[in-house]
Amino acid sequence: MTTTTLTTTLARSRLMLIGLLMGLAIVGWAVTGERMTGMDAGPGTDPGSLGFYVGAWVVMMAAMMFPSIAPMVLVYNKIHTRRRELGKEVAPGATAVFVGGYLISWTIFGLAAYAVFDTIHSLSIDALSWDRGGKYLAGIVIASAALYQLTPAKNACLKKCRGPLDFVLGGWRDGYVGALRLGLSHGAWCVGCCWALMAALFALGVMSIGWMLFVAALIAVEKMLPWRVFANRAIAVVLLALSISVALAPGRVPGLTLPDSPKAREAMTGMGGSSMKGGSMKGKSMRGSSANDGSMQNGAGQGDVKNRSMEPQSGASMDGMR
């Protein structure tokens, strides 16, 4: 094979891999949009049953992360191809295993986030209702994400994500096990880099397509733009400004659904009455006011309302349950 032919083949393979990743990301966004339409009840939106959440989370991670991990996947595939050309034994499909390991790391993080979120909701702390401390808690979470942008830990993780060649060569192991280990490692570093941004997504509304796109854009900017320090500091400023707005003037934040708004109540109604297109919601979104909690005691104890799932036949609005 001539040098020109080899170069053409590698370029074609590279374009096909990029196209595949982008295609999967587009499919992920399409599926996410179809499943989550009308489910955004704002900060504190209940993520649903564990089964629904895991499926939605994996698809969401593919949609949000595949564009920004494309450089790492391309480098891995290039080294894999080069080793095969040199006559070394390689595992067919190892690139797919590498990407799978990456998603496993993010799935583990997603399960941990679900456990924390569900535990806090189960405590039913009145002080965290939206009309009391809820908006301040959301603002604090987003501000914490802004501050994390400036920490040495963030910088160390971001360097790993932005240096694909050094990362792949430094951690290379042959075979499927090696591909899986390297994918898990890359995913772990990526979690270390982006976990605070994901926490901010929960604070803004984890079922909101708009906020998913916003966070995905921030991740792509800090990982792919050549001006690492500038991008990192700019994201910190944007998050800090957003945190102040959410805490002090949430009604003026574009795209933010307020938990005590009619839109949020409509979303909660749909969650309870539509079986979540494959998984039922628990009906525990961040409460709009303590008065609403008391009014739901008609026909059921307050503890029962907090712990039971919304019944499928409850297609009426929350107001109709009072």
C-alpha positions in Angstrom: 0.0 0.0 0.0 1.5 3.4 -1.0 1.9 6.3 1.4 -0.8 8.2 -0.5 -3.3 5.3 -0.4 -2.6 4.8 3.3 -3.1 8.5 4.1 -6.4 8.4 2.2 -7.6 5.3 4.0 -6.7 6.8 7.4 -8.5 10.0 6.6 -11.6 8.1 5.4 -11.5 6.0 8.6 -11.2 9.1 10.7 -14.1 10.8 9.0 -16.3 7.7 9.4 -15.5 7.5 13.1 -16.3 11.2 13.6 -19.5 10.7 11.7 -20.4 7.7 13.8 -19.8 9.6 17.1 -21.8 12.7 15.9 -24.5 10.5 14.6 -24.9 8.7 17.9 -24.9 12.0 19.7 -27.7 13.3 17.4 -29.7 10.1 18.0 -29.1 10.5 21.7 -30.4 14.1 21.6 -33.4 13.0 19.6 -34.3 10.2 22.0 -33.7 12.4 25.0 -35.9 15.1 23.6 -38.7 12.6 22.8 -38.6 11.0 26.3 -38.3 14.2 28.3 -40.6 16.6 26.5 -42.9 18.3 29.1 -41.1 16.8 32.1 -39.1 19.8 33.2 -40.5 20.9 36.6 -37.5 23.1 37.3 -34.9 22.8 40.0 -35.4 19.6 42.0 -37.3 17.8 39.3 -37.7 14.2 40.3 -35.6 12.0 37.9 -38.1 9.2 38.0 -37.8 5.5 38.9 -34.3 4.0 38.9 -34.9 2.0 35.7 -36.1 5.0 33.8 -33.4 7.2 35.1 -30.5 4.8 34.2 -31.7 4.4 30.7 -32.3 8.2 30.2 -28.9 9.0 31.9 -26.9 6.7 29.5 -28.5 8.2 26.5 -28.1 11.7 27.8 -24.4 11.1 28.4 -23.9 9.9 24.9 -25.7 13.0 23.6 -23.8 15.4 25.8 -20.3 13.9 25.8 -19.7 12.2 22.5 -18.9 15.4 20.7 -16.3 16.5 23.3 -14.6 13.1 23.6 -14.2 12.7 19.8 -10.5 13.8 19.9 -9.7 11.1 22.5 -11.6 8.4 20.6 -9.8 9.4 17.4 -6.4 9.1 19.0 -7.2 5.8 20.5 -8.5 4.4 17.2 -5.4 5.8 15.3 -3.0 4.1 17.7 -5.0 0.9 17.5 -4.9 1.0 13.7 -1.2 1.8 13.6 -0.4 -1.2 15.7 -2.4 -3.4 13.4 -0.4 -2.1 10.4 2.8 -2.9 12.2 1.7 -6.5 12.4 0.9 -6.4 16.2 -2.0 -8.4 17.5 -5.0 -6.1 18.2 -8.6 -6.8 19.4 -11.3 -6.0 16.7 -13.8 -3.5 18.0 -11.6 -2.4 20.8 -12.6 1.3 20.1 -16.2 0.4 20.9 -15.1 -1.2 24.2 -13.1 1.9 25.0 -16.2 4.1 24.5 -18.3 1.6 26.5 -15.9 1.9 29.5 -16.2 5.6 29.3 -20.0 5.4 29.6 -19.7 2.9 32.5 -17.8 5.5 34.5 -20.5 8.1 33.9 -23.2 5.6 34.7 -21.6 4.9 38.1 -21.5 8.6 38.8 -25.1 8.9 37.7 -26.2 6.2 40.1 -24.3 8.0 42.9 -26.0 11.3 42.0 -29.4 9.6 42.0 -28.8 8.1 45.4 -27.8 11.6 46.9 -30.8 13.3 45.2 -33.3 10.7 46.3 -32.0 10.7 49.9 -32.4 14.5 50.1 -35.9 14.3 48.7 -36.9 11.5 51.1 -36.0 13.7 54.0 -38.8 16.2 53.0 -37.0 19.2 54.6 -39.5 22.1 54.6 -36.6 24.6 54.7 -35.6 23.4 51.2 -39.0 24.1 49.6 -38.7 26.6 46.7 -40.4 29.5 48.5 -38.0 29.1 51.4 -34.5 28.0 50.8 -34.8 26.1 47.6 -33.7 28.8 45.3 -30.7 29.7 47.5 -29.7 26.0 47.6 -29.9 25.9 43.8 -27.8 29.0 43.6 -25.2 27.6 46.0 -24.8 24.4 44.0 -24.3 26.4 40.8 -21.8 28.8 42.6 -19.9 25.8 43.9 -19.6 24.6 40.3 -18.2 28.0 39.4 -15.6 27.8 42.2 -14.6 24.3 41.3 -13.6 25.6 37.9 -10.7 27.4 39.6 -9.4 24.5 41.7 -6.2 22.5 41.1 -8.3 19.3 41.0 -10.3 20.7 38.1 -7.1 21.8 36.3 -5.5 18.3 36.7 -8.6 16.5 35.4 -9.0 18.9 32.5 -5.4 18.5 31.4 -6.0 14.7 31.2 -9.1 15.3 29.0 -7.3 17.8 26.8 -4.2 15.7 26.2 -5.5 12.6 24.4 -2.1 11.4 22.9 -0.3 11.4 26.3 -3.3 9.9 28.0 -3.7 7.0 25.6 0.0 6.2 25.3 0.5 6.4 29.0 -2.3 4.0 29.8 -2.3 1.7 26.8 -3.0 -2.0 27.4 -3.6 -4.6 24.8 -6.9 -6.5 24.3 -10.4 -5.8 25.3 -9.6 -5.7 29.0 -7.0 -3.0 28.3 -9.5 -1.0 26.2 -12.1 -1.3 28.9 -9.7 -0.2 31.6 -8.5 2.8 29.5 -12.1 3.8 28.8 -13.0 3.5 32.5 -10.0 5.6 33.3 -10.9 8.3 30.8 -14.4 8.3 32.0 -13.2 8.7 35.6 -11.0 11.7 34.7 -13.9 13.2 32.8 -16.2 12.7 35.8 -13.6 14.5 37.9 -13.6 17.3 35.4 -17.3 17.7 34.9 -19.1 16.4 38.0 -19.8 20.0 39.3 -21.3 21.0 36.0 -23.6 18.0 36.2 -24.6 19.0 39.8 -25.4 22.4 38.4 -27.6 20.7 35.8 -29.6 19.0 38.6 -29.9 22.4 40.3 -31.3 23.9 37.1 -33.6 21.0 36.1 -32.2 17.6 35.0 -35.2 17.0 32.7 -34.7 20.3 30.8 -33.3 19.8 27.2 -32.3 23.5 27.2 -30.2 23.3 30.3 -28.7 20.0 29.0 -27.6 21.8 25.9 -26.2 24.6 27.9 -24.1 22.3 30.1 -23.0 20.3 27.1 -21.8 23.5 25.4 -19.8 24.5 28.4 -18.1 21.0 28.5 -17.3 21.2 24.8 -15.9 24.7 25.2 -13.5 23.9 28.0 -12.3 20.6 26.4 -11.9 21.7 22.8 -11.1 25.4 22.5 -7.4 26.1 22.3 -7.5 28.7 25.1 -7.8 26.4 28.1 -7.3 29.0 30.9 -9.5 31.6 29.3 -12.3 29.1 28.6 -12.1 27.8 32.2 -12.3 31.3 33.7 -15.0 32.4 31.4 -17.2 29.4 32.4 -16.6 30.2 36.0 -17.8 33.8 35.5 -20.9 32.6 33.6 -21.8 30.1 36.3 -21.3 32.6 39.1 -23.6 35.1 37.4 -26.2 32.4 36.8 -26.0 31.3 40.5 -26.7 34.8 41.7 -29.6 35.2 39.2 -31.2 31.9 40.3 -30.9 32.7 44.0 -32.1 36.3 43.8 -34.2 36.7 40.7 -35.1 33.2 39.4 -38.1 34.5 37.5 -35.8 36.5 35.2 -33.5 33.6 34.2 -34.3 32.6 30.6 -35.4 29.0 30.3 -35.7 28.3 34.0 -38.9 26.6 35.1 -39.9 27.7 38.6 -41.1 24.8 40.7 -44.2 26.8 41.9 -45.2 27.7 38.4 -48.2 26.3 36.3 -45.7 24.8 33.9 -44.0 22.9 36.7 -47.4 21.6 38.0 -48.3 20.5 34.5 -45.0 18.6 34.2 -45.6 16.9 37.5 -49.1 15.9 36.4 -47.8 14.4 33.2 -45.1 12.5 35.1 -47.7 11.0 37.4 -50.2 10.1 34.7 -48.1 8.9 31.7 -46.0 6.2 33.3 -43.0 8.2 32.1 -42.9 6.4 28.8 -41.3 3.3 30.4 -40.8 4.3 34.0 -43.0 5.9 36.6 -42.2 9.1 38.4 -42.4 9.5 42.1 -44.0 12.9 42.1 -41.5 14.5 44.5 -40.4 17.6 42.7 -39.0 20.4 44.9 -42.2 21.7 46.5 -43.5 25.1 45.6 -44.7 26.0 49.1 -45.3 24.5 52.5 -48.9 25.4 52.1 -49.2 23.0 49.2 -47.8 20.2 51.4 -50.5 20.7 54.0 -53.3 20.9 51.4 -52.4 17.4 50.1 -53.5 15.7 53.3 -57.1 15.4 52.1 -57.8 11.7 52.1 -54.2 10.6 52.9 -51.7 11.2 55.7 -48.9 13.6 54.9 -46.3 10.8 55.2 -48.3 8.7 52.7 -48.2 11.5 50.2 -44.5 11.9 50.5 -43.7 8.3 50.1 -46.1 6.9 47.5 -45.7 7.2 43.7 -48.3 9.2 41.8 -51.0 6.8 40.7 -51.4 6.3 37.0 -55.0 7.2 37.1 -54.2 10.6 38.6 -54.3 12.4 35.2 -55.8 15.5 36.8 -53.6 18.4 37.9 -52.1 18.6 41.4 -54.8 21.1 42.2 -57.4 18.5 41.7 -55.8 16.3 44.3 -56.4 18.7 47.1 
